[in-house]
Amino acid sequence: MCPAFDLVSNQKRIKFIKYKGDAVRLSVQTPAYVDEVILSLKDNPDLKKKITTFRNSDGEVIERAFDYFDKPYKNKIYSRVDNVIGQDEFVKSTTVKDFILNKDALDIYKDVRRYKETSRFILWANTKTETNHVSENIVTGEKVHSQVRINRGKYRNKLYHTFTEFPHIINNKIAKGLSKVLSFSVNTKTKNYIKNSVKADLVYRALPIEDLKQPLSKHFISKRGLDDMEITIKDNYNPINEKNTNFKAIFDSEDGVVKFNKDYAFKSKTELVATSAHETEHAWQFYLQALLNGGGTNWKDLVAEKFGEITDKKLLKEAKEYDDAIKNYTPFWENRAEYRKNKIEKQANKKGQLASKEYDKEGQMIRADFPHIPVELL
């Protein structure tokens, strides 16, 4: 039997600048309005539920915060994108991300935020991401509701993905038939398969671009055999101290870090795949140089000490070629033509192009069954 509640207050369209509530916000977008509903348990009025809704100037929901007396804090963050499929089909996509935080961690979280504004989500667990795509054909009027859902399992670092296409709406009536569903799990430590039959190397494609940077880079690091090389990924790197800030991502061989420029907005997941594979190839090149020269930077020293000299003749030849290319390297901001001719860049570009081609091929496989999901949201 569900407990009964009384309505304590229900406030709507409070101007955010006048809002005095204490709901925790995670979204970086500043709201225009706030709604707040407070309920109390009939048998114990001191036990309350509070739901706070933050809206933009158009009245669209940006974020909802749930503060229940008997549960962890929960926040939902909303984002929207409009897309076009072909010439006739328009798609409106709404993504909702769920985050939870144990109540005993709230004070710790606020302390961290006070000293480090970038730690907006530290201690918050992202439990689910759901994107609903509503498409409409402007010629026929047919509407289709498709959904991509990502659930994060509690064990073994698994992501459970589901693609669903619901029965179409024709002449304002729901067509007969069952929903079309494709479900699979992702474990970054093992090979991934869809329905145990079709091999899918990058099945975590359902992740939004910002969330994809970390697992995608780890995937290419693992694929290149660099799991034990102490390589880290910074997916929101501030390039303020770089000689040139006009880059998508770089591999820093000083500390062994793949750094994604926070000021660069990737136009597609295909572009991100190419960039991630490109920078991982640089990690491989500098790894071989470290073994050849016995170190050279903090990260190279660690790698050389851990793995020693190169004994394989083919790898030794490759290492010497990369060593020569790195020593004669010209940054792109000094001479773009020379930069592109350098062996390490030519090889990294080749790896990036191959990875993006494979990624698009897999996307076409899924898109054949789910044509109403925008291709870059696969």
N, C-alpha and C positions, 0 to 999 in steps of 0.2 A: 504494500500500500504506500503510495507516494505521500510525503508530508504536505500539509496545507500551509499556505503562506498568505499574509496580508500585504496589501500595497501600502508602502510607507510614503513614497513620493514618485512622481513621474514628470520630469522636466524635459521639455523639448526646445530645440533651436536656441540654446543658450549661446550667446556670442563667446567664442573661445577666450577672448581677452578678458571677459568677466567671469570665466569659469573658475571656481574656487575648490573644486574637488581634488582628490589625491590619487586618481587612477593613474597607473603607470602606462606611459606611451612608449612604443618601440619605433613606430614609423618616423622617418626623417621629415615627412611632409607636415607642414604646419596647418592644423585644422582651421576652419572658419567658424564651425558650429559644434555644439556638444549636446547630446541627449543623455539623460541619466535616469535609470529606473532602479528603485531600491525596494526590496521585499523583505519581510521579516517572518520568521517561523511563528505560526499561531501559538504553539505551546511554549515558545521561549522567544519573546520579542528581541532579545539581545543578539540572537543569531540571525544574520542578515545575508541577503544576496544583492549584489550590485552589478548592473550591466551598464557600461559607459560606452557610448557610440560617438566617434569623432567623424565629422563630415567636412568635405571641401566646400567651396563657395557655391558649387552647383547642387549641393545637397547629397552628393554621392558619398557612400561610406568609405572612409580611409582605413579605419581601425575600430575594433571592438575589444574592450577589456572586461573580463569576467572575474569578479572577486566574490567567491562563494565561501561561506564560513567552513565548509567541510571538504574543500577541494583545493588543489594548488591554483595559483594564479594562471589564467589562460588569456592569451591575446590572439586575435585574428587580424592579419594585415591584408588589405585588399589593394589590388592593382588592376589596371585595365589597358587593353590594347585592341585597336581595330585593324583588321586585315582584309585583303581581297584575294579570292581564289578565282583565277581566270578573269573573265570580263563581267560576269553576271552575278557572282556569289560574294556577298559581303559577310564578314564574320566579326562578331564582337566577342572578345575573350575576357573573362574575369578570373583572376587568380587569387585564391585565398590561402594564406600560410598560417598554420596553427603553431603557437609556441606556448610552453608551460614552464612555470617556475615554482619550486617549493617555497612555501611561505617563510620558512626559517632562513631562506637565502636572500630575502628582499633587502635587508639592511646591508648585507655584503655587496649586493649588486649596486645599490645606491652609492656606496663608498667607492666602488670601482669606477662608476660613471662620473663621480665627482672629479676624479683625477685623470681619467682617460675617456674622453667623449666618444672615441671610436669604438669602445667596447659596448656598443648598444645592445648586443644580444648575448654577451657573456653570461653564463649560468642558465640561460634559457634554452630549453630543448625544442628543436623544430620537429614536431611529431607527424605533421601531414601537410602536403601541398596539393591543392585541388584547383584545376583550371577548367572552367566551363566555357565551351565555345558554342555560341548560338549563331548559326549561319542562315541567311535568307537569299534565295534566288530571286532577283528583281524581275525576271521574265515570267517564271512560273508561280512565284509566291510560296514555293515549298520551303519549309523551315526544318532545320536539323539541329538537334542538341547533341553535341559530342563532349566527352569528358576525359581528362587525363588526371589520374590520381597517383600520388606518391605517398606511401605510408612507410614510416621508419620503424623497423622491428627493434625490439629491446635487446635482442641477442645477436651476436656474430656479425654486427655491422651490416645488416641486410636492409635493402630498400625493396619494397614491394610496389610494383608499378601496375597500373591497370588502364587500358585504353577502352573506352565504351562509346558506342554510337547507339543512341536510343531510337525507337521507331519515329519515322518522319511525320511532320505535321503537314497535311495536304488539304487545302480548302478549309483550314482551321479545324481539321479533325485529325486525331492521332491514327496513323495507319496501323493495320493489324500486323502482328509479328513480334518476334522477340528482339531484345537488344543484342547487338554484336559486341562481344567482349574478348579482349586479349589480355591475359594476366601473366606476369612473370616476376621472379625475384632477382635481385642483383646482390652479389657478394663480391666485393672488390678483390678478394683474395683467391677466388677460384674462377674458372672459365664460366662464361655466361651463355645461356641458351634460352631461346623463346620456344615454349611448348616442347622442350627437349628434342627438337628436330631441326629447327633453323638456327644456324650459328649466328650470334649477334655479338660483335666485339664491343660495341658501345651502347649497350641497352639502357644505360642511365641517361639517355638523350632526353627523357621527359623532364629533367631538371631545368629550371630557368637558367639563363646565361650566367648570372652572378653566382648561383649555387653550383654551377657545373665546373667552374675553374679548378677547384681543389680536386675532386674525384677524377676529372679528365687528365690533369697533370700527373696524378698518382698512377693512373692507368698507363700513360706513355712511359713513365719512369720504370714501372714494373715490366712493361713490354720490352724495354731496352736493356733489362737486366741490371738496373741501377737501384734496386730496392735497399741494398745495404750501404749505399753511398752517402748517407746523411744529408740528402737533398730535401729542402723544405720549400713550401710555396707560400708566398704572400699574395693574396688575391685582391688586395686593396692598397697597393703601394703608392706612397706619395713621392713623386719624382723631383721634389723641390731642390734636392742637392745634386741632381744629375747634370752633366755638362749640356745635355740636350734632353728636353722633356717630351719631345714629339715621337713617342714610341708606343707600341701596343704592350709589349712585354720584353723583358731582358733576362738573361741568365747571368747572375753575379758569381763569378768563379772565386771571388775573395772568400765568401762564406757558404757557397753552394746553395744559392736561393734563386728560384724562379719568381720573378717579380712582375705582377700584372699592374700596369699603370691605371690608377683609380680614375684618372681624368679621361681615359679613352673608353668610348662606348662601342662595343662590338656590334656590328650591323647584323650578324647572324651567328648561329652556332657553328656553321661550317667554317666561318672565319676564325672563330675561337679554337676549333679543332686544329686547323692549320697552324695557328700561332703556338698552341700548346705543344704540338709535335715538333715544331721548329725549335722551340727553346729547349725541349728535352734532348734534342739531337746535339745542341750546343753543350749540354751537361755531359753527354757521352764524349764529345770531342775534348773537353777540358779534363775529363777523367783520364783519358788516354795520355794527354800531355803530362798530367800529374805523375802517372806511373813512369813515363819516359824520363822525366827530369828529377824524380824523387821528391816532388813537392813543389813549392813556390808561393803558395798563399796559405792562409789558415786552413781552408777546406782541402786544398791540394796536399798539404802536409799530412792531414788526417787520412786521406785516401791512400797516399803513397805508403804510409806506415802500416795501414790495414791490409793492403793487397800486394805490396812489394813490386818487383820488376815484371816487365812483360816478357814472357817466354815464347809465346806463339809468334811465328815469323810474319804471318799475315797481319796480325794486330800491331806488331812492331812497325811494319811498313806504313800502316794507316796512321799510327801515332806520330811518326816522323813527318808525314805529310801535313797533319793537322798542326803540329808544332811549328813547322815552317810557315803555314798560313796564318797562324795566330801572331807570330812574331812580325809578320809583314801586313798586319791587318789595318785597314783604313776605315774609320767610322763613317756611317752613312751621311752624317752632317758635314763631313769634310769633302768627300768625293763619292757621290752615289754610284757612279759607274764602276770605280775601283772596288767599292764595297760589294757590289753584286757579283763581281768576278772572283772574289776570294773564295777559296775552296770550302771553308767552313760555312759560308753563307749559301753557296750553291747546293751543298749537300743537305743543309737544314731546310732550304726551300723545297728540295726534292721530297724530303720526308713529310713536310707539311702538306704538299700537294697530294701525295699519295694517301695520307690519312684522311684528308677532306673528301677525296674521291670515294674512298671506302665508306665513309660516314654517310655521304649522300646516297650511295647505293643501298645501304641498309634502310635509310629513311624512305626511299622509294618503295621498298618491300612492305613496310608498315603502312605507308600512305596508300598503297593499292587497296588495302582493306578499309582504311579510314580516310577517305578523300576529303572530308569536311573539316579536318583538323589542319590549320595552317602549317605548311611544311616546316617552317622554322620553329614551330612549337612541338615538333616531334623529338 
